[in-house]
Amino acid sequence: MTVDGQEVSGAQHVVAQATVSSAPPEVNEHDTLKYHLLGPSLTKAGQDTVDQQKVSEIIYNASKGSKFFNNEEYKDKNLTQKIEKILARKRQLERVDLASDLRRADEYIAELELSRDLSQVVVHIDCDAFYAAVEELDRPELKHVPMAVGKGVLTTCNYHARKFGCRSGMAGFVAMKLCPNLICLPLNFEKYTAKAQEVREILADYDPRFESASIDEAYLNITQYCEEKQIDPEEAVTQIRNEVCEKTHITISAGIAANAKIAKIASNRNKPNGQFRVASDRVTILAFMRDLPTRKVNGIGRVFERELDAVDVKSCGDLYAQRAYLSKLFGEKAFQFLMQCYLGLGRTKIQPAEEHVRKSVGTESTFRDMSDQAELREKLRWISEELEKDLTRTQFKGRTLVLKAKLHTYEVLTRQVIPPKAVSTAEDLYTYSLPMMAKLERDIPGMKLRLMGLRCTNLVSTKKAEIDFFGMRRLSSADGEANNIKRKSDEDGEWEVWPEEEFEEAARQERQDEMEELERFSQEHADDTNESDPLTQEEQLEEANRRHKHGREILPNPTPRKPNSAVGFSKPPTGPPKSASRPSPQELWDCPICARPQPPNDKDFNDHIDYCLSKQTIKEAVKDTSPSPPAPEKLQLDSHSKENGPASNRGRPRGKRKIETTIRETKNKRLFFGTRGT
């Protein structure tokens, strides 16, 4: 039984029972809960021969009666009720005429087809069992035995462990029930970061503007590289993989496609140490997506998968038949995202992670159940100090402050406030978050928390480069793009062209929440048993908090080492080659006095402004603005007659020497006060 087969048959069977079976409700809830307990990593490679039903039974029995189990059961019941409402709404829609909705959906599909770009080659790189692979370099004997990294919750497993059903996002003690001989190592983030940097340095040689998706995966656009080197994309990716293996001694897998969405799906096809290419033609792409289970798409998690399955959407190809209902059932943005999935469309623009528009900066901490007010305030102050560090590092302030609190019952509460000013210091963060915490304590007597977090949204940049000499803001490329998108949304009432970022972020947050709950489940199990564990509970909590933080840092891309590396995201230049040292137009700074573009160097830029503001320049500028003979009118008339005169009149007209002298003098005087170009 293959992973695809397991996922499709198991999920569809379980969910179908939950939605259309005539069995008692207890059986439905029991089955859907078991499927839900399989965790967020069901689609991970290396589980081809795993009996997922057996795995779900072990997880179910191991967690039954725990707070974690009760919380998962509560969420599963809520989701079942939500699905019942969706089905009731669909039955209502089936009794009305949806011809206009169907026509609108077809028009949108036709519009999307016009935007299909098959000219780019996008690659998704994914390191194979990254943490485990790094650990195996130091302990080669672990390559041949089941091994995992992480104590309370597994962050990754090698492929020997995956054959037993072990996977990332699984409680460590549950994994031990599946594989009693499993060896679990503690996390060593410094080691993984150093190895990831080695990989990043290699990727920068093929696309200096590659995009890091996490510590162990990245997107590249190798279109220009392939054209300049005159090699096939598959050959180029094989070269990347071989170079990574040779220099870092770990393996990577890759997906090659016309856009990022398909490339990510394809990278999981031939794992480990393999690659898969989806040809860049419309027929192949549609066929690839037609039979693809919806869960395979980045942005569709377990919850959305169940909701889609309830309305007979099990694969991306099923979306077409339900296209008239999707916007009514799931919303306009979901409809657009799903239609793009059906067509196999996605973004082709790959850019460094630091250029993406950041929407929030936050930090949070997991701890033992805490109810003492003094301890809660001490924890809140510590989180405020941590958030100040993050805001300083990312150079932002926040107009909105959000408090997140997770109760000991796993219920998550959020409160937000808009301070009278943008905040970034620990003192301000603590001052404005404390009333929200106090109100929660009043509303919930005896409140016990196990997680607390602060997050700033509606960000304001504090980068010095954003303000020029005269207080005028200079937009970066990322800022300009964000503003353009916002204006389009506000003025036209349309969504962004590719809304998958929001769905991918939601799926990522879903996985993060599941990891937090599993961490608490592991801690709860340690409290209830006398099983020995190399890590104390405090160490497990510290490991959990570091895991939350790790991988979220946005680091600049390494400088390419090869002299002739191609910039992967752009198309080959059609004009004469430019000097490598010449700054691009986006890198030039406009002088606020003369409006002429200047090199992006602080010293040179300030020297130029000083020159523009020199007394002699101002004196001549004043002289130019004083009343004078109407030479400009003569200049305009002469220029006009010259432009409209015969093309063959190339000689110097008699009697115009004095006028040209005046032109030269005027230009020299207005050199730093005129328009661009002279």
N, C-alpha and C positions, 0 to 999 in steps of 0.2 A: 504494500500500500504506500503510495507516494504522499509527500507532504500536501500537495494540491488535493489529492484524493481524500486524505484525512480531513483537511480543512473544509472542503466543499461538502462531503457527505456527512461528516459529523455535525457541522454547523447547520446545514440545511435541515437535517433530520430533527435536530433538537429544537430549532426555532420553529419548524413547521408544526411540531407537536404543540409548541407553546401558543400558536396562533390559530390553527385550524383543527386541532385534534378534539375529539369528543371525550377524551380522558378526563378524570377528575382534576380540578385546579391544582391540588397538591402535587400531582405527578408533573404537571406542566412547570410549576415553579421549581420543583426538584430538578428537572432536566435542564432548564435554562440556567439555573444557578450553577450546576455542575459545569456547563460549558463556560460560563462566565469565570469560574474559578481556574480555568486553564491558563489564564493570565494573558499579558499583553504580547508575549513572544511566540505565539502559536505559529506564526509564519516563518520563524527562523529556519535557516537551512540546517541540514544534518539530522532531521527527524523522520527520515523516509520510512523506517521500519517500526516506528513507535506506535504502540497501541494507545491512542489518546483517551479512549474510554477508560482504560485501566488507570491511566495517569489521573484523570478527573476523579475517579473513585478514591484514589489514595489521598488526593488533596482534600476532597470533601470530608473524608473520615478524619483526617488529621486536624482539620480546622473546625469541625463541628463543635458548637458550644462556646466557641471563643467570641470575644468582642468583634474580632475581624469577621468571623463568619456571620454574626448577627448584622453587622453593617453591610456586608455584601448581599445578604438576604434582603435587607431593607431596600437597597438600591435596585436589586433585581425586580422586586415587587413594583417599585415605582416605574421602572422601565416597562414592565409588562402592562401597567395601567396606561402609560403614555402610548404604547403601541395599540392598545384597545381603542383609544381615542383617535389615533391615526386611521385605523381600519374603519371606525364608524364614520369618520369624515370622508373616507374614500367611497364608502357605500352611498353616502349622500351625493357625492360628485358623479357617481355612475348613473344617477337618475336625472341628471341635468345635461343640457347640451353644452359640450366643451369644444365645439367647432372653432370658436375664436381662440381658445387656449392652444388647441392643436395647431392652428395656422400660425400663431405667434411663435410656438416652439419650433416649427419648421423654418420660419423666417430667421430665427436666431441661429439655428443649425447652419443654414445657408450663409449667414453672415460670418459665422465662425470659420466655415470652410474657406472663405476668402482670405482669412488671416493665417492660414496654414503656411508655415515656413519650413521647407525641406532642404534649405541651403546650408544649414549649420550642422556641425558634428559635436554633440555634447556627450561627455563621458562622466559617469558616476563611479568614483573609486571608493571601495569599502574594504578596510583591512579585515582579514579573516581572524575571528576570535581574538581581537587585538590584545586585550589585557592578558589573556592566557598565553598568547604567542610570545609576548614580551617576557613573561615569567619563565617560559620554557627555554628561553635563551640562557638564563642563569642556571636552570636546572633541566638539562636535556632529558633526564630520565622520566620527566613528567609527560613527554610527548607520546608515550606509549601506554599511559594509564588514564582513567577518567579523572579530570582535574577541573576545578572551577576557581574563580577569583571572587572574593567577597565572603563574609562570614554570616552576618544576619540575613542578608539578601544577596543572591548571586548576581553579579554584574555581567559575567560571561562564563561560558564553559567551552572546553575544547570539544572536538568532534567525537571523541570517544565517550565523553559524558552525555552528549546529546542523544546517543543511541539508546540511552536508558530513559529518556524523557526529561532530563535536566536541561534547563535553559535559563537565560537571563530573566530577571524579574520573578524569581522563585525563592521562597523562603528556604534558608539553608537546611533546616531540619527536615523539611519535606523532601528536598533533593536527596538527603541521606537515606530516606525511606525507599526512594526509587533506586538509588545506587549506594549501598552500604559502604563500598570501598572508595567512594568519592573523596578526593583530597581537595580541601578548601584552603586557599591562601589569602592572607589579608591584602588589602589594597595598598598600592604604592604609587601614588599619583605622580610624584616627581619622576619616577622611572618611565611612566607611560607618556608624560609630556615631552621628555627628552627624545624618546623614540619617535613620537609623532612629528617633532620638529625635523628629524632626519628625513621623514617621508615628505614633509611639506617642501623642503629644499629641493627635492627631486621634482616634485610637481611644478614648482615655479619655473623650471627650465622648459616646460612644455606649454604652460600658460601662466605667465606672471600674474594674471588677474584671476587665478582660480578662486573658487569660493568654498571655504571650509563650512561644512554642515555640522560637524561635531569633531571630537578629537580624533576619530578614526575614519571619517568619510569626507569626501570633497567632490565638487563638480568642476569640470574643466571644459572649455570650449577649444578644441584643437583644430578648428577649421583652417585657420591661417597656417598653423604649423604643418599640417598635412600638405597644403598647397605649396608652401615654400620648400619643403623637403621632398615633394613629389613622391609621397608614400601613401599607401592605403590606410584608412583609420584603424583597421584591425591590426595592421602591422605596427602602427604607432603605439597603440595600446599594449600590444605584446612587448614592445620595447620598454614602455613605462614599467610594466609589471616585472620584467626581467631585471631592470635597473634597480627597482625597489628591493627585490629579493636579494640581489647580489650585494647591495650596499648596506641594507638594514637587516638582512637575514630573517625578514618576515614576509609573508605572502599577502597579496591583495587580489580582490576580484573586481571586475569592471563590467559595466553595462554601457553600450554604445548605441546612441539613437539620435533622432532629430531634435529632441528637446529633453529637458531635465526630468520631467515626469516619467517618461518611458525609460530613460537611462537608469533611473533608480530601480525601477521594477526589474529591468534586465540584469542588473548587477547581482541579483539574488539567484539567477537561473543556473549558473555553473559554478557555484561555490563548493569547496574552497579552491583558491588558486586557479580561477578560470575567468573567461569573459564570454559575453553574449552580445550579439549585435542584432538590432531590429532595423532592417533596411529602411532607408529614407524614401519610401514611396507610400502613397495613400492606401493602396489596397493591402499591403503588408501590415501597415499600422492598424487599420480597422480589423483585420483578421486577428492580430495579436491581442487587441483589447476585447474582442467579442467574447472570448471564452475565459477571460481573466476574472477570477473571483474578486468581488469588490474590496475585500479585506486586503488584497495585495496592493491597492493604491494608497500611496502616502497621503494621509488626510482623512482616511476612513478607518476609524477605530472600531472597537467591539460594539459600542453603543449604536453608532450610525449603521454598522453592518446589520445588526438585528432589526433596526427600523426599516432598512431597505429590504431585507429578506421577508419581512412581514407583508410587503406589497409586491411580492414575487420578483424582486430584483436580487438575483443571486450572483450574476456576472455583469460586467460592464455592458455586454451586448443586450441584456434585458432592459437597460435604461430606455432604449428607444421606444419600446411598446408602451411605457408608462410616462412618456414625456409630457403628455397633457396634464397629468396629475401632480407632477413633482413640485412645481412652484406653489400649488395650493396646499400641499401636504408638508413641505419642508422649508418653504421660503424661496424668495427670488434668487438670492445668492447661492443657495444650495443647488437650485435648478441649473444655474449657469455652470457651477463647478462640475456637476454630474454630466452635463452635456459635453463639456470639454473632456471628461474622462471617457465618455462613449466614443468620441472622435479621436482620442489619443493626442490631444493638443496640450501644449504646455509652454512654459517660458524657454527662450533660447538665450536670454541675456544672463551671462554669468559674470559676477563681479565680486570683489573681495568683501568679506563679511562686514568689515568696518564701514563700508559705504552704504549698507542698508540703513534705511531710516529706522531708528530705534524708537519704540513706543513707550517703553517703561524700563525702570531700573529698580530691582528689588532684592531683598535677601530674607531668608527665613531660617528657623532653627527648630529641630526636633529635640525633645527632652522627655524626661520622666513626667508622669502626671503631676501637675503643679497647681496648687490652689491658694497658697499663701500670697497675700497681696504684696508684701514686701519683695518676695522672690519674683513675682510676676513683673513688678516694676523694675527690678534689677535686670531681668531678662529683656524687658522692653528697652531699657537704656543701652544695653549691650548691642541689641539689634540696631538701634539708632546709630551707634558708633560704627557698626559694620556697614550700614547703608551709606553713611557719610563717606567712607573709604571708597565704596563702589561709585558713588556719584562724582567724587573727586577724580577717580581714575578715568571714568567715561566722560567727564566734563559736561555734566548736566545738572540742572535744578528741576524740581517738580512743582507744577502748579496744583496738582491734586495728590493727596497722600492717602494711601489705602492701608488699612490694618486687616491682617488675616489671622484668624484664630481657629484652631482645630480642637474641639472638645475631646475629652477622653472617650466619648461615645463615637468618635470619628466624624461627627457633624462639623462642617466647615462654615464659619461665619465670616463675613467681610463687612467692613464699615469704611466709609471714606469721608474726607473733609477737604474743603478748598480753603487753604490758609490765605490770609490777606496779602501774602507775597510768595513768590517762588522760594522753596526751601531746599537746603542741601546740607546744612550743618547738623551735627548730632543733637545740639541743644534745641534747635527749632523742630527737628523731627520728633524728638521726645515730647516737647511741649505741646505740639498739636496732635500727637497720637494718644497722649495720656487721657484726655477726656473721652475718647472713643473706648479705651480700655475700661475706664471707670463706669461708663454707661453699660457696657456688657456685664460688668460685675453686679450692677444694680438690677439689670434685667434677668440675670441668671444667678440666683443666690447659690453660694457654694460652688461656683464655676471651677471646673478642673480643665486645664489645658495640657495638650501634649505637643502642640506646635504653635509657633507665633512667627509672624512675618510682617514686614513693612515694604511698601512698593510706592514709588513715585511715578505718576503718569502725567500726560500733558507736559512733556519735557521742554525745557528751555536750555539751549546750548550756552555754555560758559567759555567756549573756546575763544581765545584772544584773536585768532585769525578771522573770526566772524565780523569784527568791527574794524573799520579802516580808520585812518588818521582823523577824519572829520565826523566819526560816529556813524558812517554809512555802512550798512551791513552788506558783506560780500557773500553771496550764496555759493555754497559748494554744489557740486553736481548732484549729490544726494538730496540736498535741500531743495534744489530747483525741481528735481523730479517729483519729490513729495508734494510740493506746492502745486505743480501742474496737475497731478493726479487728484488732489483735493478740489481744485477748481473745476475739473471736469465732473467730478462727482456732484459738486454743489450746483453747478450751472445746468448740466445736462440731465441730472437725475439718473446717471448710469453708474454701474459698478466698474471697478477696474477691469482691464482686459483679462488679467489672470488672477482670479480671486483665490487660487489654491493656497497662498501663503497663510491666510487666516485659518483654513481647514487643517493645514499641516501643523500650525501652532496649536490648534485645539487638540489634535491627536497627540502631539508631544506633551501637552499639559495633562491629558488623560493618562498617558503612560507614567508621567511624573507622580501624579496623585496615587496611582496604583502602587508605585514603588514605595511611597511613603507609608501607605497602609500595610504593605507587606513587611516593612521594617518594624512597624509597631507590632504586627502579628508575631514576628520572630522574637521581639522583646517580651511580649506577653507569654509566649511559650517558654522562654527561659525562666520567667518568674514562677511558672506553674510546675516546672520539672526540676529535677536535680541533675540533669545532664551536664557534664563538664563541657566547657567552651573555652578555647584559648583566649577569647576576648571577654572582658568584663562588659557589663551593660553600659557603663559610661563610655568604654572604648567603642562599642557598637554605635552608640549615639553620635560620637565624634566622627566615626566612619560615615554614618548616614549624612551628617551635615556637610562633610567634605565632598561626598558624592553629589549632593545637590548643587554645590558651588562649582565643582570641577567640570570643565568642558564648556561652560557658559562664557568664559572670558573671550573677548574678541581681540585677536592678535593680528598685527599687520602681516601681510604675506612676505616671505623671505625674498631677498633680491636674487634674481636669476644668476646662476654661475656661468652659464654658457653665453658667449658674446653675442650670438645671433639668435637668441630665443625669440620666438614669434609671440605676439600678443594674441591669445586664442580667440578672444571674443569678437575681434574686429575682422572685417573683410580685407583682402589684400589691397594695398594701395594701387591706384591707377595712375598717379602722377609720378614725377621724378622722386627718387629716394630722398628722405630728409635726414639731416644730421641727427645722430642719436642724442646729442647734448642739447638740441634745440627744444625748448619747452613747448608743449602743446598749447593750443589756444585756451583750453580750460585752465591752464596753470598760470596764465598771465594776470597781473593785477593792474587795474585801470587807475591811473593817477587822477585824484579827485579835482586837480587844478586844470590840467591840460587834456585829460581824458585819453591820453595815449597809453597803450599797454606797456607794462614794464615787467622785467623778470621777477619771479616770485622769491625775492631775497630781501629780508628785512632791512639790511644795511643799505643796499643799493636803492631800495624803494624810498627809504627815508632821505637819503642823499638827494634823490631826484626831487622829492617834495621840497626840501630845503632850497634847492636851486630854483624851483618854480616860485617860491615865496621870497626869493632874494629881493633886496631893495631895488636893484637896477631893473629887474623884470617888472616889478610893480610900477616903477616910475614910467617905464615905456608903455605899460598897459594903460596907465592913466593918460599918457600923451595920446595914445591911439583913440581913446574914448572922447578926447576933447574935440571941439569943432575944428574942422579942417576942410580944405577944398574937396569938392565932390569927386575925388578920384575913384572911390568904389563904383560910382555910377558909370564912369568911363570904362573902368575895368570890366564891369558887367556887360556893357555894350560891346566893347572890343572882344571880350571872350565870346559873347553870343554870336557876333558877326564872324569870328574865326571858326566857331563850331559849325556854322551854317554855310561857310564859304566853300569854294571848290576844293576838292580833295587834292588836286594837283598843285595847289598854291603852297609850296613847301618853303619858298624863300622868305627872307626877313622883310616884311613890309616896310616901306620907307616911312619915316616919321614916327615910328613906334618904339624907338630905343628908349626914349624917356619914360614911356609908360611901363615898359618891362623893367626898367630900373626901379620904378615905384613899386611894381609887383614884388620884386625880390626883397626890397626893404620892408614892405608890409609883411611878407611871409616871415622874414627873420624876426621882426618885432613880435609877431603873434605865434611864434613857434610853439610855445607852451600854453597858449590860451585859445588856439583855434580848434577846429575839428580834427579828427584823425585823418591822416594822409594829407600831403601837401603837393 
